[in-house]
Amino acid sequence: MMGDFLLSHWIILCLTAWAEQLAKRERRLIENGNLITLKRESEGNVSSATHSIHRYMELALIADKKFLEFWKGNASCSVTGLAYIATACDPTRAAGIIEDSGLLAGIVMTHELGHVMGCSHDGTDISKCPSQDTDGSFFIMAPYAIMYTLRWSVCSRTFISNLLNSDLGDCLINNPKNPPAKFQYPNMLPGAMYDSDFQCRMMEPNTVTCDLGGTVNCETLWCRTKRNCISNDSPPAEGTKCGENEWCIRKKCVPMGSRPSAINGGWGKWGSPGECSRTCGGGVRVAERECDNPRPSNLGRYCLGERRRVEVCNAKPCDPDKPSFRATQCSEYDSQEILGDGVLHIWKPFVKGHLDPCILYCVNEHNSFVKMGITKDGTACKSGTNNMCIAGRCREVGCDWGLESGAIEDRCQVCQGDGTNCTFIEGDYTETKRFGYAKVVTIPKSAKGIKVFEKEPSDNTLAVKLEHSDDYCLNGE
């Protein structure tokens, strides 16, 4: 499922450790929405049980035979899995826990992995995508676990792409270590490994497949108890035998061995660049291409290489008398009730050295500041440079406005110059005057890199005055 072309990323899962019989956990896994025990297990038991190869482990998944409970106050409900959202590179929260419910656990495990990779449930206001596809199958991030789950939704693709395009997924961009030999399993369909009777026993102990004239219904798995046939409305696993030399593939009984051939993906043409994110000051526009020539299918390999091209646009300076791009983003919240107090506030940017410059912090007239999310593409992130935020990350932009071009200005502030287009002038001023200001030097027009310093402490005051005027720019009478 991690090779689904809809993900637009080639994600390889590598099993590096397996630890059994972890320490007993508390029954109350969640209290008031906080995954207290899950966090402790991800930090403690799993880490200590796999300490010898822990440096290679990026995600811990715990499977428990006992049912899981979600508590809020005195009320509880059972769940099949739990995980934090968008914590793939957070070493204290890159963890999930699932109920070991047989073959369905694989679906649940992939679902919880989706949460860790930033996905919300399909079929909700956050996702905007339905939980079921047009062919009747369910998407992986549907809010319930169904065996007939085949692929990711386009919303999940967006969530995962956003995580991988930001620094929240940087730890995943590496070559996974080769898994130990004992974790290298054959590429077999689950139904070929576990027959229909085994699947029935996983669903309900002491049951067998209902006798349907020597065949298995590929639409729905029916299991016989002592009194009748039951089903949970899920189809049998892919590869389940459904007749003589036949097995179930995509809810159809087809000749055994017939399995769609893997088709590796190929890149399509680059699309036209989108609109620039800014009208001045340096924005960003993006061109994309899809892995659809052909689309990978049937476990075929996803395309390797860039899917998005980013270039800087509209680099001409902005009007210095108008609000900055960051200030404009904060002011967009002036018409929204951000604090939930029923009052509209005036929001201005809140910038401090220790804060991430690509996160938008805004402060109101009462000095209440709020984290609004990532800044828009093109927001300046390092003073004195052209560096800008792109997808929530501060990216280097050269003096030529090329993304990570490495181009810098010489001492004359000429982009990629050799330092010969200006004259270096220096001098000392040693005259004394008892009262008032004394003229030291006239700074010529277009002078750059001006430095004035005293050789030793004194009571002097430096002032800057406009030539042919009585107006001072600094200090003055």
Sine and cosine of phi, psi and omega as CSV:
sin_phi,cos_phi,sin_psi,cos_psi,sin_omega,cos_omega
0.00,0.00,-0.47,0.88,0.02,-1.00
-0.96,0.29,-0.18,0.98,0.07,-1.00
-1.00,-0.09,0.14,0.99,0.01,-1.00
-0.86,0.50,0.78,-0.63,-0.06,-1.00
-0.89,0.46,-0.41,0.91,-0.02,-1.00
-0.90,0.43,-0.33,0.95,0.01,-1.00
-0.94,0.35,-0.41,0.91,-0.05,-1.00
0.89,0.46,0.25,0.97,0.08,-1.00
-0.60,-0.80,0.59,-0.81,0.04,-1.00
-1.00,-0.06,0.96,-0.27,-0.07,-1.00
-0.94,-0.34,0.82,-0.58,-0.01,-1.00
-0.94,-0.34,0.81,-0.59,0.08,-1.00
-1.00,-0.09,0.74,-0.67,-0.04,-1.00
-0.78,-0.63,0.90,-0.44,0.02,-1.00
-0.99,0.17,0.86,-0.51,-0.06,-1.00
-0.92,-0.40,-0.28,0.96,-0.04,-1.00
-0.45,-0.90,0.50,-0.86,0.05,-1.00
-0.63,-0.78,0.88,-0.48,-0.01,-1.00
-0.84,-0.54,0.77,-0.64,-0.02,-1.00
-0.94,-0.33,0.37,-0.93,0.08,-1.00
0.81,0.58,0.85,0.52,0.07,-1.00
-0.94,0.35,0.22,-0.98,-0.02,-1.00
-0.84,0.54,0.50,-0.86,-0.01,-1.00
-0.88,0.48,0.64,-0.77,-0.01,-1.00
-0.95,-0.32,0.24,-0.97,0.05,-1.00
-0.95,0.30,0.47,-0.88,0.02,-1.00
-0.95,0.32,-0.57,0.82,-0.06,-1.00
-1.00,0.06,1.00,-0.06,-0.08,-1.00
-0.97,0.23,-0.57,0.82,-0.06,-1.00
-0.78,-0.63,0.75,-0.66,0.09,-1.00
-0.82,-0.57,0.85,-0.53,0.01,-1.00
0.81,0.59,0.61,0.79,0.09,-1.00
0.99,0.10,0.04,1.00,-0.03,-1.00
-0.97,-0.23,0.80,-0.60,-0.02,-1.00
-0.99,0.12,0.92,0.39,-0.12,-0.99
-0.90,0.43,-0.82,0.58,-0.08,-1.00
-0.93,0.37,-0.62,0.78,0.02,-1.00
-0.86,0.52,-0.68,0.74,0.01,-1.00
-0.90,0.45,-0.67,0.75,-0.01,-1.00
-0.90,0.43,-0.63,0.78,0.00,-1.00
-0.92,0.39,-0.64,0.77,-0.02,-1.00
-0.92,0.39,-0.52,0.85,0.00,-1.00
-0.99,0.13,-0.54,0.84,-0.16,-0.99
-0.96,-0.26,-0.99,0.16,-0.18,-0.98
-0.84,0.55,-0.76,0.65,-0.05,-1.00
-0.91,0.42,-0.69,0.73,-0.02,-1.00
-0.89,0.46,-0.71,0.71,-0.04,-1.00
-0.94,0.35,-0.54,0.84,-0.01,-1.00
-0.95,0.32,-0.36,0.93,-0.04,-1.00
-0.84,-0.55,0.51,0.86,-0.15,-0.99
-0.87,0.49,-0.49,0.87,-0.09,-1.00
-0.93,0.37,-0.45,0.89,0.01,-1.00
-0.81,-0.59,0.36,0.93,-0.09,-1.00
-0.88,0.47,-0.48,0.88,-0.04,-1.00
-0.92,0.38,-0.26,0.97,0.03,-1.00
-0.99,-0.12,-0.09,1.00,-0.11,-0.99
-1.00,-0.08,0.78,-0.62,0.00,-1.00
-0.93,-0.37,-0.28,0.96,-0.02,-1.00
-0.53,-0.85,0.73,-0.69,0.05,-1.00
-0.93,-0.36,0.78,-0.63,0.07,-1.00
-0.85,-0.52,0.79,-0.62,-0.03,-1.00
-0.94,-0.33,0.78,-0.62,0.07,-1.00
-0.94,-0.33,0.78,-0.63,-0.08,-1.00
-0.79,-0.62,0.74,-0.68,0.01,-1.00
-0.94,0.35,-0.44,0.90,-0.01,-1.00
-0.98,0.21,0.51,-0.86,0.02,-1.00
-0.94,0.34,0.49,-0.87,-0.05,-1.00
-0.99,-0.13,0.56,-0.83,-0.04,-1.00
-0.84,-0.54,0.65,-0.76,0.09,-1.00
-0.94,-0.35,0.88,-0.48,-0.05,-1.00
-0.94,-0.34,0.67,-0.74,0.18,-0.98
-0.64,-0.77,0.95,-0.30,-0.15,-0.99
0.93,0.37,-0.81,-0.59,0.02,-1.00
-0.99,-0.17,0.04,1.00,-0.01,-1.00
-0.99,-0.17,0.52,-0.85,0.00,-1.00
-0.60,-0.80,0.37,-0.93,0.14,-0.99
-0.54,-0.84,0.40,-0.92,-0.03,-1.00
-1.00,0.02,0.53,-0.85,0.04,-1.00
-0.72,-0.69,0.34,-0.94,0.01,-1.00
-0.99,-0.14,-0.22,0.98,0.01,-1.00
-0.17,-0.98,0.37,-0.93,-0.02,-1.00
-0.59,-0.81,0.56,-0.83,0.08,-1.00
-0.26,-0.97,0.39,-0.92,0.15,-0.99
-0.98,0.21,0.28,-0.96,-0.01,-1.00
-0.96,-0.29,0.75,-0.67,0.08,-1.00
0.87,0.50,0.70,0.72,-0.02,-1.00
-0.87,-0.49,0.42,0.91,-0.11,-0.99
-0.83,0.55,-0.54,0.84,-0.04,-1.00
-0.93,-0.37,0.31,0.95,0.11,-0.99
-0.99,-0.12,0.96,-0.29,-0.11,-0.99
-0.88,0.48,-0.32,0.95,0.00,-1.00
-1.00,-0.08,-0.19,0.98,-0.07,-1.00
-0.71,-0.71,0.17,0.99,0.06,-1.00
-0.99,0.16,0.95,0.31,-0.11,-0.99
-0.48,-0.88,0.41,-0.91,0.10,-1.00
-0.57,-0.82,0.34,-0.94,0.05,-1.00
-0.69,-0.72,0.68,-0.73,-0.04,-1.00
-0.75,-0.66,0.37,-0.93,0.13,-0.99
-1.00,0.08,0.79,-0.61,0.00,-1.00
-0.97,0.25,1.00,-0.06,-0.07,-1.00
-0.93,-0.37,0.51,0.86,0.02,-1.00
1.00,0.07,-0.59,-0.81,-0.07,-1.00
-0.88,0.47,-0.48,0.88,0.01,-1.00
-0.90,0.44,-0.36,0.93,-0.01,-1.00
-0.88,0.48,-0.51,0.86,0.04,-1.00
-0.90,0.44,-0.64,0.77,0.05,-1.00
-0.91,0.41,-0.71,0.70,-0.02,-1.00
-0.90,0.44,-0.64,0.77,0.00,-1.00
-0.88,0.47,-0.69,0.72,0.03,-1.00
-0.90,0.43,-0.62,0.78,0.03,-1.00
-0.87,0.49,-0.74,0.68,-0.01,-1.00
-0.93,0.38,-0.56,0.83,0.10,-1.00
-0.88,0.47,-0.60,0.80,0.07,-1.00
-0.87,0.50,-0.64,0.76,0.05,-1.00
-0.88,0.48,-0.73,0.68,-0.01,-1.00
-0.86,0.50,-0.51,0.86,0.01,-1.00
-1.00,0.05,0.14,0.99,0.14,-0.99
0.97,-0.25,0.07,1.00,-0.08,-1.00
-0.99,0.12,0.61,-0.79,0.21,-0.98
-0.99,-0.17,0.19,-0.98,0.00,-1.00
-0.92,0.40,0.62,-0.78,0.19,-0.98
-0.96,0.28,0.36,-0.93,-0.01,-1.00
0.98,0.19,0.31,0.95,0.01,-1.00
-0.82,-0.57,0.17,-0.99,0.01,-1.00
-0.91,0.42,-0.48,0.88,-0.02,-1.00
-0.95,0.32,-0.71,0.70,-0.09,-1.00
-0.98,0.21,-0.69,0.73,-0.05,-1.00
0.95,0.30,-0.05,1.00,0.03,-1.00
-0.99,-0.17,0.54,-0.84,0.07,-1.00
-0.93,0.36,0.32,-0.95,0.01,-1.00
-1.00,0.05,-0.18,0.98,-0.06,-1.00
-0.80,-0.60,0.64,-0.77,-0.01,-1.00
-0.99,0.10,0.14,-0.99,-0.06,-1.00
-0.93,0.37,-0.37,0.93,0.01,-1.00
-1.00,0.02,0.12,0.99,0.02,-1.00
1.00,-0.05,-0.23,0.97,0.04,-1.00
-0.97,0.24,0.28,-0.96,-0.02,-1.00
-0.97,-0.24,0.52,-0.86,0.09,-1.00
-0.98,0.20,0.43,-0.90,-0.08,-1.00
-0.87,0.50,-0.58,0.82,-0.05,-1.00
-1.00,-0.06,0.36,0.93,0.17,-0.98
-0.87,0.49,0.52,-0.85,-0.08,-1.00
-0.97,0.25,0.16,0.99,0.06,-1.00
-0.61,-0.79,0.39,-0.92,-0.08,-1.00
-0.99,-0.12,0.86,-0.51,0.02,-1.00
-0.77,-0.64,0.65,-0.76,-0.01,-1.00
-0.89,0.46,-0.55,0.84,-0.03,-1.00
-0.99,0.11,0.89,0.45,0.02,-1.00
-0.89,-0.45,0.84,-0.54,-0.18,-0.98
-0.87,-0.50,-0.56,0.83,-0.22,-0.98
-0.47,-0.88,0.13,-0.99,0.04,-1.00
-1.00,0.00,0.46,-0.89,0.09,-1.00
-1.00,0.09,0.25,-0.97,0.03,-1.00
-0.91,0.41,-0.45,0.89,0.05,-1.00
-0.93,0.37,-0.66,0.75,0.05,-1.00
-0.89,0.46,-0.63,0.78,0.06,-1.00
-0.84,0.54,-0.69,0.73,0.00,-1.00
-0.91,0.42,-0.70,0.71,0.00,-1.00
-0.86,0.51,-0.74,0.67,-0.05,-1.00
-0.93,0.36,-0.63,0.77,0.04,-1.00
-0.89,0.46,-0.65,0.76,0.02,-1.00
-0.88,0.47,-0.64,0.77,0.01,-1.00
-0.92,0.38,-0.71,0.71,-0.05,-1.00
-0.95,0.32,-0.44,0.90,0.03,-1.00
-0.99,0.12,-0.14,0.99,0.04,-1.00
-0.94,-0.33,0.08,-1.00,0.00,-1.00
-0.96,0.29,-0.05,1.00,0.05,-1.00
-0.94,0.34,-0.25,0.97,-0.01,-1.00
-0.87,-0.49,0.22,0.97,-0.08,-1.00
-0.86,0.50,-0.57,0.82,-0.08,-1.00
-0.92,0.39,-0.28,0.96,-0.05,-1.00
-1.00,0.03,-0.18,0.98,-0.04,-1.00
-1.00,0.06,0.99,0.17,-0.02,-1.00
-0.38,-0.93,0.07,-1.00,0.09,-1.00
-1.00,-0.07,0.91,-0.42,0.01,-1.00
-0.91,0.41,0.57,-0.82,0.05,-1.00
-0.91,0.42,0.53,-0.85,0.05,-1.00
-0.86,0.50,0.76,-0.65,-0.03,-1.00
-0.93,0.38,0.50,-0.87,0.09,-1.00
-0.83,0.56,0.48,-0.88,-0.08,-1.00
-0.83,0.55,-0.56,0.83,-0.05,-1.00
-0.94,0.35,-0.22,0.98,0.02,-1.00
-0.97,-0.23,0.13,0.99,0.01,-1.00
-1.00,-0.07,0.98,-0.18,-0.10,-0.99
-0.99,-0.14,0.45,-0.89,0.02,-1.00
-0.92,0.38,0.50,-0.87,0.01,-1.00
-1.00,0.10,0.99,0.16,-0.02,-1.00
-0.89,-0.45,0.53,-0.85,0.09,-1.00
-0.93,0.37,0.60,-0.80,-0.08,-1.00
-0.86,0.50,-0.60,0.80,0.00,-1.00
-0.93,0.36,-0.38,0.92,0.07,-1.00
-0.98,0.21,-0.41,0.91,0.03,-1.00
-1.00,0.04,-0.56,0.83,-0.05,-1.00
-0.79,-0.61,0.93,-0.36,-0.08,-1.00
-0.94,0.33,0.04,-1.00,-0.10,-1.00
-0.90,0.43,-0.57,0.82,0.05,-1.00
-0.89,0.45,-0.67,0.74,0.02,-1.00
-0.89,0.45,-0.68,0.74,0.02,-1.00
-0.89,0.45,-0.60,0.80,0.05,-1.00
-0.90,0.43,-0.67,0.74,-0.02,-1.00
-0.91,0.41,-0.52,0.85,0.08,-1.00
-0.92,0.38,-0.58,0.82,-0.01,-1.00
-0.97,0.24,-0.67,0.75,-0.03,-1.00
-0.49,-0.87,0.87,-0.49,-0.02,-1.00
-0.84,0.55,0.50,-0.87,0.08,-1.00
0.89,0.45,0.55,0.83,0.10,-1.00
-0.87,-0.50,0.33,-0.94,0.08,-1.00
-0.72,-0.69,0.15,-0.99,0.01,-1.00
-0.92,0.40,0.69,-0.73,0.06,-1.00
-0.90,0.43,0.65,-0.76,0.01,-1.00
-0.98,0.20,0.94,-0.33,0.02,-1.00
-0.91,-0.41,0.72,0.70,0.00,-1.00
0.97,0.24,0.55,0.84,0.05,-1.00
0.99,0.10,0.14,0.99,0.00,-1.00
-0.82,-0.57,0.25,-0.97,0.08,-1.00
-0.91,-0.41,0.73,-0.69,0.04,-1.00
-0.96,0.28,0.90,-0.43,-0.03,-1.00
-0.97,0.24,-0.20,0.98,0.05,-1.00
-0.98,0.19,-0.66,0.75,-0.07,-1.00
-0.56,-0.83,0.72,-0.70,0.06,-1.00
-0.99,0.11,0.87,-0.48,0.02,-1.00
-0.95,-0.31,0.72,-0.69,-0.05,-1.00
-0.82,-0.57,0.65,-0.76,-0.07,-1.00
-0.99,-0.12,0.79,-0.61,0.19,-0.98
-1.00,-0.09,-0.19,-0.98,0.02,-1.00
-0.93,0.37,-0.37,0.93,-0.11,-0.99
-0.93,-0.38,-0.60,0.80,-0.07,-1.00
-0.38,-0.92,-0.06,-1.00,0.05,-1.00
-0.99,-0.14,0.66,-0.75,-0.02,-1.00
-0.79,-0.61,0.29,-0.96,0.04,-1.00
-0.40,-0.92,0.44,-0.90,0.13,-0.99
-0.96,-0.27,0.34,0.94,0.05,-1.00
0.92,0.39,0.29,0.96,0.06,-1.00
-0.98,-0.22,0.54,-0.84,0.06,-1.00
-0.97,0.24,0.30,-0.96,0.11,-0.99
-0.91,0.41,0.33,-0.94,-0.03,-1.00
-0.90,0.44,0.47,-0.88,0.06,-1.00
-0.83,0.56,0.74,-0.67,0.01,-1.00
1.00,-0.05,0.05,1.00,0.03,-1.00
-0.94,0.33,0.72,-0.70,0.01,-1.00
-0.91,0.42,0.76,-0.65,-0.04,-1.00
-0.84,-0.55,-0.03,1.00,0.00,-1.00
-0.01,-1.00,-0.08,-1.00,0.01,-1.00
-0.92,0.40,0.90,-0.43,-0.01,-1.00
0.84,0.54,0.57,0.82,0.04,-1.00
-0.72,-0.70,0.48,-0.88,0.07,-1.00
-0.61,-0.79,0.24,-0.97,-0.05,-1.00
-1.00,0.07,0.82,-0.57,0.11,-0.99
-0.72,-0.69,0.87,-0.49,0.01,-1.00
0.80,0.61,0.72,0.70,0.08,-1.00
0.92,0.38,0.30,0.95,0.06,-1.00
-0.81,-0.58,0.58,-0.81,0.03,-1.00
-1.00,0.03,0.92,-0.39,-0.08,-1.00
-0.81,-0.59,0.30,-0.95,0.00,-1.00
-0.82,0.57,0.70,-0.71,-0.02,-1.00
-0.88,0.47,0.67,-0.75,-0.03,-1.00
0.99,-0.10,-0.44,0.90,0.05,-1.00
-0.97,0.24,0.89,-0.45,-0.06,-1.00
-0.54,-0.84,0.78,-0.62,-0.06,-1.00
-0.78,0.62,0.72,-0.69,-0.01,-1.00
-0.93,0.37,0.54,-0.84,0.04,-1.00
-0.93,0.38,0.71,-0.70,0.05,-1.00
-0.87,-0.49,0.89,-0.45,0.03,-1.00
-0.97,0.23,0.57,-0.82,-0.05,-1.00
-0.99,0.17,0.38,-0.92,0.08,-1.00
-0.69,-0.72,0.53,-0.85,-0.06,-1.00
-0.95,0.32,0.64,-0.77,0.17,-0.99
-1.00,0.05,-0.12,-0.99,-0.03,-1.00
-0.97,0.26,0.45,-0.89,0.07,-1.00
-0.93,0.37,0.69,-0.73,0.09,-1.00
-0.98,0.18,0.18,-0.98,0.03,-1.00
-0.94,0.33,0.57,-0.82,0.04,-1.00
-0.87,0.49,0.58,-0.81,0.03,-1.00
-0.98,0.21,-0.10,-0.99,0.00,-1.00
-0.94,0.35,0.49,-0.87,0.04,-1.00
-0.95,0.32,0.63,-0.77,-0.04,-1.00
-0.96,0.28,-0.23,0.97,0.01,-1.00
-0.65,-0.76,0.38,-0.92,0.05,-1.00
-1.00,-0.09,-0.22,0.98,0.02,-1.00
-0.32,-0.95,0.21,-0.98,0.09,-1.00
0.98,0.19,0.01,1.00,0.01,-1.00
0.99,-0.10,0.99,-0.15,0.06,-1.00
-0.92,-0.39,-0.26,-0.96,-0.06,-1.00
-0.71,-0.71,0.66,-0.75,0.20,-0.98
-0.77,-0.64,0.51,-0.86,-0.17,-0.99
-0.82,-0.57,0.69,-0.72,0.17,-0.99
-0.92,-0.40,0.62,-0.79,-0.04,-1.00
-0.78,-0.62,0.39,-0.92,0.16,-0.99
-0.70,-0.71,0.39,-0.92,-0.05,-1.00
-0.92,-0.38,0.47,-0.88,0.07,-1.00
-1.00,0.06,0.96,0.29,-0.12,-0.99
-0.72,-0.70,0.39,0.92,-0.04,-1.00
-0.73,-0.68,0.90,0.43,0.04,1.00
-1.00,-0.02,0.10,-0.99,0.15,-0.99
-0.96,0.29,0.65,-0.76,0.10,-1.00
-0.93,0.37,0.61,-0.79,0.02,-1.00
-0.47,-0.88,0.31,-0.95,0.04,-1.00
0.82,0.58,0.74,0.67,0.01,-1.00
0.94,0.35,0.34,0.94,0.10,-1.00
-0.94,0.33,0.37,-0.93,-0.09,-1.00
-0.97,0.25,0.67,-0.74,0.07,-1.00
-0.97,0.23,0.40,-0.91,-0.02,-1.00
-0.89,0.46,0.57,-0.82,0.08,-1.00
-0.96,-0.29,0.59,-0.81,0.00,-1.00
0.86,-0.50,-0.12,-0.99,-0.07,-1.00
-0.96,0.28,0.72,-0.70,0.13,-0.99
-0.98,-0.19,-0.40,0.92,-0.04,-1.00
-0.81,-0.59,0.70,-0.71,0.14,-0.99
-0.93,-0.37,0.77,-0.63,-0.04,-1.00
-0.90,-0.44,0.74,-0.68,0.07,-1.00
-0.68,-0.73,0.47,-0.88,0.00,-1.00
-0.99,0.13,0.59,-0.81,-0.03,-1.00
-0.63,-0.78,0.27,-0.96,0.05,-1.00
0.74,0.67,0.86,0.51,-0.07,-1.00
-1.00,0.09,-0.04,1.00,-0.01,-1.00
-0.89,0.46,0.55,-0.83,-0.06,-1.00
-0.88,0.48,0.52,-0.85,0.07,-1.00
-1.00,0.08,0.29,-0.96,0.07,-1.00
-0.91,0.42,0.88,-0.47,-0.05,-1.00
-0.91,0.41,-0.29,0.96,-0.01,-1.00
-1.00,0.07,-0.08,1.00,0.00,-1.00
-0.98,-0.19,0.37,-0.93,-0.01,-1.00
-0.86,0.52,0.51,-0.86,0.02,-1.00
-0.93,0.37,0.24,-0.97,0.00,-1.00
-0.89,0.46,-0.62,0.79,0.02,-1.00
-0.92,0.39,-0.65,0.76,0.02,-1.00
-0.90,0.43,-0.62,0.79,0.03,-1.00
-0.89,0.46,-0.62,0.78,0.02,-1.00
-0.91,0.42,-0.64,0.77,0.04,-1.00
-0.92,0.39,-0.64,0.76,-0.05,-1.00
-0.92,0.40,-0.31,0.95,0.05,-1.00
-0.91,0.42,-0.30,0.95,0.01,-1.00
-1.00,-0.04,0.02,1.00,-0.01,-1.00
-0.88,0.47,-0.45,0.89,-0.05,-1.00
-0.99,-0.12,0.17,0.99,-0.03,-1.00
-0.87,-0.49,0.55,-0.83,0.04,-1.00
-1.00,0.09,1.00,0.06,-0.11,-0.99
-0.96,0.27,-0.64,0.77,-0.12,-0.99
-1.00,0.02,-0.07,1.00,0.00,-1.00
0.94,0.33,0.32,0.95,-0.01,-1.00
-0.98,-0.19,0.14,0.99,0.01,-1.00
0.96,0.28,0.22,0.97,-0.06,-1.00
-0.84,-0.54,0.66,-0.75,0.10,-0.99
-1.00,0.05,0.64,-0.77,-0.03,-1.00
-0.83,-0.56,0.29,-0.96,0.10,-1.00
-0.99,-0.12,0.86,-0.52,-0.09,-1.00
-0.94,-0.33,0.73,-0.69,0.05,-1.00
-0.79,-0.62,0.38,-0.92,-0.05,-1.00
-0.91,0.42,0.63,-0.78,0.06,-1.00
-0.90,-0.44,0.93,-0.37,-0.10,-1.00
-0.83,-0.56,0.82,-0.57,0.08,-1.00
-0.72,-0.70,0.48,-0.88,-0.09,-1.00
-0.86,0.51,-0.54,0.84,-0.07,-1.00
-1.00,0.09,-0.13,0.99,-0.03,-1.00
-1.00,0.02,0.53,-0.85,0.05,-1.00
-0.89,0.45,0.86,-0.50,-0.06,-1.00
-0.93,0.36,-0.25,0.97,-0.01,-1.00
-0.99,-0.14,0.18,0.98,0.19,-0.98
-0.95,-0.30,0.74,-0.67,-0.05,-1.00
-1.00,0.07,0.93,-0.36,0.11,-0.99
-0.95,-0.30,0.74,-0.67,-0.01,-1.00
-0.80,-0.60,0.56,-0.83,-0.01,-1.00
-0.84,-0.54,0.61,-0.79,-0.01,-1.00
-0.98,-0.20,-0.11,-0.99,-0.09,-1.00
-0.93,0.37,-0.23,0.97,0.04,-1.00
-0.98,-0.22,0.27,0.96,0.02,-1.00
0.89,0.46,0.46,0.89,0.15,-0.99
-1.00,-0.06,0.83,-0.56,-0.01,-1.00
-0.92,-0.40,0.53,-0.85,-0.13,-0.99
-0.74,-0.68,0.62,-0.78,0.10,-0.99
-1.00,0.06,0.90,-0.43,-0.13,-0.99
-0.99,-0.11,-0.06,1.00,-0.08,-1.00
0.93,-0.36,-0.18,-0.98,-0.05,-1.00
-0.96,0.27,0.46,-0.89,0.03,-1.00
-0.96,0.27,0.27,-0.96,0.06,-1.00
-0.95,0.30,0.45,-0.89,0.04,-1.00
-0.86,0.52,0.71,-0.71,0.01,-1.00
0.98,-0.18,-0.05,1.00,0.04,-1.00
-0.95,0.32,0.76,-0.64,0.00,-1.00
-0.88,0.47,0.64,-0.77,-0.05,-1.00
-0.78,-0.63,-0.07,1.00,0.06,-1.00
-0.51,-0.86,0.91,-0.42,-0.06,-1.00
-0.89,0.45,0.53,-0.85,0.00,-1.00
0.99,0.14,0.03,1.00,0.02,-1.00
-0.72,-0.69,0.08,-1.00,0.11,-0.99
-1.00,-0.07,0.10,0.99,-0.06,-1.00
-0.83,0.55,0.63,-0.78,-0.06,-1.00
-0.61,-0.79,0.36,-0.93,0.03,-1.00
-0.99,0.16,0.76,-0.65,0.09,-1.00
-0.71,-0.71,0.86,-0.51,-0.03,-1.00
0.82,0.58,0.61,0.79,0.07,-1.00
0.99,0.15,0.17,0.99,0.01,-1.00
-0.82,-0.57,0.60,-0.80,0.05,-1.00
-0.99,0.17,0.93,-0.37,-0.06,-1.00
-0.96,-0.30,0.61,-0.79,0.00,-1.00
-0.96,0.27,0.74,-0.67,0.06,-1.00
-0.80,-0.59,0.82,-0.57,-0.05,-1.00
-0.95,0.31,0.13,-0.99,0.02,-1.00
-0.92,0.40,-0.29,0.96,0.07,-1.00
-1.00,0.03,0.12,0.99,-0.04,-1.00
0.90,0.43,0.39,0.92,0.11,-0.99
-1.00,-0.02,0.71,-0.71,-0.02,-1.00
-0.93,0.37,0.88,-0.47,0.00,-1.00
0.80,0.60,0.63,0.78,0.01,-1.00
-0.98,0.20,-0.38,0.93,-0.03,-1.00
0.98,0.18,0.05,1.00,-0.01,-1.00
-0.95,0.31,0.75,-0.66,-0.01,-1.00
-0.77,-0.64,0.30,-0.95,0.04,-1.00
-1.00,0.05,0.55,-0.83,0.08,-1.00
-0.99,0.12,-0.14,-0.99,-0.06,-1.00
-0.92,0.40,-0.31,0.95,0.05,-1.00
-1.00,0.00,0.09,1.00,-0.05,-1.00
0.87,0.50,0.59,0.81,0.13,-0.99
-0.98,-0.19,0.79,-0.61,-0.05,-1.00
-0.90,0.43,0.84,-0.55,-0.01,-1.00
0.82,0.57,0.50,0.86,0.04,-1.00
-0.99,0.15,0.08,-1.00,-0.02,-1.00
-0.96,-0.29,0.14,0.99,0.06,-1.00
0.99,0.16,0.22,0.98,-0.05,-1.00
-0.96,-0.26,0.04,1.00,-0.07,-1.00
-1.00,-0.07,0.22,0.98,0.04,-1.00
-0.55,-0.84,0.26,-0.97,-0.01,-1.00
-0.93,-0.36,0.74,-0.67,0.00,-1.00
-1.00,0.01,0.85,-0.52,-0.04,-1.00
-0.84,-0.55,0.72,-0.70,0.08,-1.00
-0.60,-0.80,0.33,-0.94,0.01,-1.00
-0.14,-0.99,0.18,-0.98,0.01,-1.00
-0.89,-0.46,0.57,-0.82,0.10,-0.99
-0.89,-0.45,0.88,-0.47,-0.10,-0.99
-0.86,-0.51,-0.02,1.00,-0.01,-1.00
-0.94,0.34,0.39,-0.92,0.00,-1.00
-0.83,-0.55,0.51,-0.86,0.06,-1.00
-0.59,-0.80,0.76,-0.65,-0.14,-0.99
-0.94,0.33,-0.68,0.73,-0.07,-1.00
-0.75,-0.66,0.48,-0.88,0.11,-0.99
0.97,0.24,-0.02,-1.00,-0.01,-1.00
-1.00,0.04,0.53,-0.85,0.09,-1.00
-0.83,-0.55,0.66,-0.75,0.01,-1.00
-0.94,0.34,0.78,-0.63,0.00,-1.00
-0.98,-0.21,-0.78,0.62,-0.07,-1.00
-0.34,-0.94,0.44,-0.90,0.15,-0.99
-0.98,-0.22,0.86,-0.52,-0.04,-1.00
-1.00,0.10,0.87,-0.50,-0.04,-1.00
-0.94,0.34,0.39,-0.92,0.04,-1.00
-0.88,0.48,0.61,-0.80,0.02,-1.00
0.96,0.28,0.16,0.99,0.07,-1.00
-0.92,0.39,0.59,-0.81,-0.05,-1.00
-0.71,-0.71,0.36,-0.93,0.08,-1.00
0.90,0.44,0.69,0.73,-0.07,-1.00
-0.99,0.15,0.79,-0.61,0.03,-1.00
-0.78,-0.63,0.77,-0.64,0.05,-1.00
-0.79,-0.61,0.80,-0.60,0.01,-1.00
-0.54,-0.84,0.41,-0.91,0.04,-1.00
-1.00,-0.09,0.62,-0.79,0.00,-1.00
-0.97,0.24,-0.40,0.92,0.05,-1.00
-0.45,-0.89,0.37,-0.93,-0.05,-1.00
-0.86,0.50,0.58,-0.82,0.05,-1.00
-0.43,-0.90,0.06,-1.00,0.02,-1.00
-0.99,-0.10,0.22,0.97,-0.04,-1.00
-0.94,0.33,0.44,-0.90,0.08,-1.00
-0.84,-0.54,0.77,-0.63,-0.01,-1.00
-1.00,0.01,0.70,-0.71,0.04,-1.00
-0.75,-0.67,0.48,-0.88,0.05,-1.00
-0.82,-0.57,0.80,-0.60,-0.08,-1.00
-0.82,-0.58,0.61,-0.79,0.04,-1.00
-0.94,0.33,0.67,-0.74,-0.01,-1.00
-0.93,0.37,0.59,-0.81,-0.01,-1.00
0.86,0.51,0.56,0.83,0.00,-1.00
-0.41,-0.91,0.33,-0.94,0.07,-1.00
-0.99,-0.12,0.11,0.99,-0.05,-1.00
-1.00,0.07,0.72,-0.69,0.03,-1.00
-0.98,-0.22,0.63,-0.77,0.10,-0.99
-1.00,-0.04,-0.42,0.91,-0.03,-1.00
-0.59,-0.81,0.79,-0.62,-0.02,-1.00
0.82,0.57,-0.72,-0.69,-0.01,-1.00
0.99,-0.17,0.13,-0.99,-0.07,-1.00
-0.99,0.16,0.00,0.00,0.00,0.00
